Amino acid sequence: MKYKWFLLILIVIMLTPMTVSANTHTPIEKLDNISDEALQMIKFQRYEDGKKLLSYFSEQFTDISSKEHPFTMDELRIITVSHDEAMEAAVSANMAYEERVQRLTKFRLVVDAIATSHQPLWTEMKSQILTAFQEAREAASTGDSAHFHSNFNNFMALYNVIYPSMKIDVSAENIQRIDARINFIDEYRSEVVNNVKSQQELEGLEMDLKNLFENMDEDEADPSLWWVIISTGSIIILTLSYVGWRKYQGEKDMRKNRSRVHKD
């Protein structure tokens, strides 16, 4: 009976911090949820609701910034700019639907990048971005100017969506290197299509982009996941240790009893 109570108390002690952590939402996580809701409203063309959520976000953001100061100057600037663009998309009378969604997506990714310390949402666009770029590179290698321009424009549009989020998670040095290659290719498009040597910039950019996403993929595992692993492992180890100790004590008592019987 004591053994069962020991196991029950042990499990409760080990799992209680995990339960508290799972039910706790930080102010930044609250902002993250608001930005996601605003994006969904714009996707469903509920622009007035999207506007209200963006206004609510602004109020909460100002309150958090003034009380807790959890943001760096760069983060403040990036959030403010992306929020202004998102609000413009919500209130515009004639902006295209695709542009609205793109702006809200950019804003959503920025907030997520600040709220998330591992595997931010913008990295999920890896496949789309690399596919668009590889198609542009293939078009350049065959001298297909029209398809190169079309696919490179598609790549640029996707890259611009994740760019503000990248500036939060990626070092300035890496971003500057990628920017330099993109600016060169964009400015000298015709030369890139017609000059094999200039196409080396495409190869270099593709490598930089792959490294960018691979480095983000190698980011640390979710801290909550590590807590589950450590907690579960601790429970198992302690339980087995206690069972082993009980077994040892039982065998020890049995030996004592046998010894007494033989003496008697």
KOLLO-165122 format. One record per residue (C-alpha): residue number from 0; x, y, z. Coordinates in steps of 0.1 Angstrom, whole numbers, plus 5000, padded with zeros to 4 digits. Each point is the difference from the previous one (the first is absolute). Last residue first. Example, Ala and Ser with C-alpha at 12.3 -4.5 7.8 and 13.67 -1.06 7.14 Angstrom:
2
(rec 1,(5137,4989,5071))
(rec 0,(4986,4966,5007))
This chain:
264
(rec 263,(5160,4782,5164))
(rec 262,(5032,5011,4983))
(rec 261,(4988,4987,4966))
(rec 260,(4967,5019,5004))
(rec 259,(5019,5032,5009))
(rec 258,(5022,4997,4970))
(rec 257,(4969,4994,4978))
(rec 256,(4984,5031,5014))
(rec 255,(5031,5021,4994))
(rec 254,(5003,4987,4964))
(rec 253,(4963,5009,4994))
(rec 252,(5006,5035,5013))
(rec 251,(5029,5005,4977))
(rec 250,(4980,4987,4970))
(rec 249,(4972,5024,5008))
(rec 248,(5024,5029,5005))
(rec 247,(5016,4993,4966))
(rec 246,(4967,4998,4983))
(rec 245,(4989,5033,5016))
(rec 244,(5032,5016,4989))
(rec 243,(4996,4987,4964))
(rec 242,(4964,5013,5000))
(rec 241,(5012,5034,5012))
(rec 240,(5027,5002,4974))
(rec 239,(4976,4989,4973))
(rec 238,(4976,5028,5011))
(rec 237,(5027,5026,5002))
(rec 236,(5013,4991,4965))
(rec 235,(4965,4999,4984))
(rec 234,(4989,5033,5016))
(rec 233,(5033,5017,4991))
(rec 232,(4996,4988,4964))
(rec 231,(4965,5014,4997))
(rec 230,(5011,5033,5015))
(rec 229,(5030,5003,4978))
(rec 228,(4982,4991,4968))
(rec 227,(4970,5022,5008))
(rec 226,(5023,5029,5009))
(rec 225,(5019,4995,4968))
(rec 224,(4967,5003,4981))
(rec 223,(4991,5032,5018))
(rec 222,(5034,5014,4990))
(rec 221,(4991,4993,4963))
(rec 220,(5031,4986,4983))
(rec 219,(5029,5023,4992))
(rec 218,(5006,5013,4965))
(rec 217,(5013,4977,4974))
(rec 216,(4971,5008,4977))
(rec 215,(5010,5037,5002))
(rec 214,(5035,4992,4989))
(rec 213,(4986,4979,4971))
(rec 212,(4977,5029,4989))
(rec 211,(5029,5025,4997))
(rec 210,(5024,4974,4986))
(rec 209,(4975,4993,4972))
(rec 208,(4996,5037,4992))
(rec 207,(5038,5006,5000))
(rec 206,(5005,4970,4976))
(rec 205,(4973,5013,4977))
(rec 204,(5016,5035,5001))
(rec 203,(5034,4986,4990))
(rec 202,(4986,4980,4971))
(rec 201,(4981,5030,4988))
(rec 200,(5031,5022,5003))
(rec 199,(5018,4974,4979))
(rec 198,(4975,5009,4973))
(rec 197,(5022,5030,4993))
(rec 196,(5026,4977,4985))
(rec 195,(4975,4984,4977))
(rec 194,(4990,5034,4986))
(rec 193,(4967,5004,4981))
(rec 192,(4974,4995,5028))
(rec 191,(5022,5017,5027))
(rec 190,(5008,5029,4976))
(rec 189,(4963,5006,4994))
(rec 188,(4993,5000,5037))
(rec 187,(5027,5024,5010))
(rec 186,(4982,5020,5027))
(rec 185,(4980,4971,5014))
(rec 184,(5030,4977,5000))
(rec 183,(5022,5026,5018))
(rec 182,(4973,5009,5025))
(rec 181,(4994,4963,5008))
(rec 180,(5037,4993,5005))
(rec 179,(5005,5030,5023))
(rec 178,(4968,4993,5020))
(rec 177,(5012,4964,5007))
(rec 176,(5033,5013,5013))
(rec 175,(4983,5027,5020))
(rec 174,(4976,4975,5016))
(rec 173,(5028,4977,5011))
(rec 172,(5019,5029,5016))
(rec 171,(4969,5014,5017))
(rec 170,(4995,4967,5018))
(rec 169,(4967,4982,4995))
(rec 168,(4970,4998,5023))
(rec 167,(4986,5035,5001))
(rec 166,(5012,5011,4966))
(rec 165,(4986,4968,4986))
(rec 164,(4965,5010,5012))
(rec 163,(5002,5033,4980))
(rec 162,(5011,4980,4969))
(rec 161,(4974,4972,5001))
(rec 160,(4975,5017,4977))
(rec 159,(5027,5017,4979))
(rec 158,(5014,4965,4992))
(rec 157,(4967,4989,4986))
(rec 156,(4997,5030,4977))
(rec 155,(5036,4998,4990))
(rec 154,(4996,4963,4991))
(rec 153,(4970,5008,4978))
(rec 152,(5019,5028,4983))
(rec 151,(5028,4975,4994))
(rec 150,(4975,4976,4985))
(rec 149,(4986,5025,4976))
(rec 148,(5033,5016,4990))
(rec 147,(5016,4966,4994))
(rec 146,(4970,4988,4981))
(rec 145,(5002,5029,4976))
(rec 144,(5038,4998,4996))
(rec 143,(5002,4963,4990))
(rec 142,(5037,4998,4995))
(rec 141,(5001,4963,5010))
(rec 140,(5021,5007,5032))
(rec 139,(4979,5030,5008))
(rec 138,(4968,4979,4999))
(rec 137,(5016,4974,5023))
(rec 136,(5009,5028,5025))
(rec 135,(4965,5014,5000))
(rec 134,(4986,4966,5006))
(rec 133,(5024,4995,5029))
(rec 132,(4990,5033,5015))
(rec 131,(4963,4992,4999))
(rec 130,(5006,4966,5015))
(rec 129,(5023,5013,5027))
(rec 128,(4974,5026,5011))
(rec 127,(4971,4976,5000))
(rec 126,(5019,4972,5019))
(rec 125,(5014,5023,5026))
(rec 124,(4967,5017,5008))
(rec 123,(4997,4980,5033))
(rec 122,(5031,5020,5012))
(rec 121,(4977,5030,5004))
(rec 120,(4981,4982,5027))
(rec 119,(5029,5001,5025))
(rec 118,(5019,4968,5009))
(rec 117,(5012,5010,5034))
(rec 116,(4997,5030,5023))
(rec 115,(4965,5010,4991))
(rec 114,(4983,5032,5010))
(rec 113,(5022,5023,4980))
(rec 112,(5000,4979,4969))
(rec 111,(4962,4995,5004))
(rec 110,(4994,5037,5001))
(rec 109,(5020,5004,4968))
(rec 108,(4983,4971,4983))
(rec 107,(4965,5014,5006))
(rec 106,(5011,5034,4986))
(rec 105,(5013,4985,4968))
(rec 104,(4968,4978,4998))
(rec 103,(4979,5031,5004))
(rec 102,(5019,5017,4972))
(rec 101,(4997,4971,4977))
(rec 100,(4963,4995,5007))
(rec 99,(4993,5036,4991))
(rec 98,(5021,4998,4969))
(rec 97,(4982,4969,4988))
(rec 96,(4966,5017,5006))
(rec 95,(5009,5030,4979))
(rec 94,(4999,5034,5017))
(rec 93,(4970,5021,4990))
(rec 92,(4983,5014,5031))
(rec 91,(5030,4996,5023))
(rec 90,(4991,4996,5037))
(rec 89,(5014,4965,5006))
(rec 88,(5030,5003,4977))
(rec 87,(5010,5033,5016))
(rec 86,(4998,4983,5034))
(rec 85,(5024,4973,4988))
(rec 84,(5024,5025,4987))
(rec 83,(4999,5019,5033))
(rec 82,(5005,4968,5019))
(rec 81,(5030,4990,4979))
(rec 80,(5016,5034,5006))
(rec 79,(4993,5000,5038))
(rec 78,(5012,4964,5005))
(rec 77,(5032,5006,4981))
(rec 76,(5007,5032,5019))
(rec 75,(4993,4985,5034))
(rec 74,(5021,4970,4992))
(rec 73,(5029,5021,4990))
(rec 72,(4998,5021,5032))
(rec 71,(4999,4968,5021))
(rec 70,(4968,4988,5015))
(rec 69,(4991,4987,5035))
(rec 68,(4994,5035,5014))
(rec 67,(4977,4988,5028))
(rec 66,(4976,5028,5007))
(rec 65,(5002,5024,4970))
(rec 64,(5006,4973,4974))
(rec 63,(4973,4978,5014))
(rec 62,(4974,5028,4999))
(rec 61,(5010,5011,4966))
(rec 60,(4997,4965,4986))
(rec 59,(4966,4995,5017))
(rec 58,(4986,5031,4984))
(rec 57,(5016,4993,4966))
(rec 56,(4987,4964,5001))
(rec 55,(4965,5013,5007))
(rec 54,(5002,5023,4969))
(rec 53,(5012,4970,4980))
(rec 52,(4971,4980,5013))
(rec 51,(4975,5028,4991))
(rec 50,(5014,5003,4965))
(rec 49,(4998,4962,4994))
(rec 48,(4964,5002,5011))
(rec 47,(4993,5027,4975))
(rec 46,(5019,4981,4973))
(rec 45,(4980,4968,5002))
(rec 44,(5014,4988,4967))
(rec 43,(5003,4965,5013))
(rec 42,(5038,5002,4996))
(rec 41,(4999,5034,5016))
(rec 40,(4982,4986,5031))
(rec 39,(5025,4971,5001))
(rec 38,(5030,5024,5000))
(rec 37,(4984,5020,5029))
(rec 36,(4995,4968,5020))
(rec 35,(5037,4991,4995))
(rec 34,(5011,5035,5011))
(rec 33,(4978,4997,5032))
(rec 32,(5015,4966,5009))
(rec 31,(5036,5014,4997))
(rec 30,(4991,5030,5021))
(rec 29,(4988,4976,5027))
(rec 28,(5032,4980,4997))
(rec 27,(5018,5033,5006))
(rec 26,(4980,5006,5032))
(rec 25,(5009,4966,5013))
(rec 24,(4975,4971,5000))
(rec 23,(5002,4975,5029))
(rec 22,(4980,4968,4998))
(rec 21,(5027,4977,4987))
(rec 20,(5026,5014,5025))
(rec 19,(4977,4993,5030))
(rec 18,(4994,4964,4988))
(rec 17,(5037,4994,4995))
(rec 16,(5008,5014,5035))
(rec 15,(4975,4975,5015))
(rec 14,(5013,4969,4981))
(rec 13,(5030,4991,5023))
(rec 12,(4982,5006,5033))
(rec 11,(4969,4982,4989))
(rec 10,(5020,4970,4987))
(rec 9,(5020,4997,5033))
(rec 8,(4969,5003,5022))
(rec 7,(4983,4971,4981))
(rec 6,(5031,4978,5000))
(rec 5,(5005,5005,5038))
(rec 4,(4963,4993,5006))
(rec 3,(5003,4967,4981))
(rec 2,(5031,4989,5020))
(rec 1,(4983,5009,5033))
(rec 0,(4972,4976,4991))
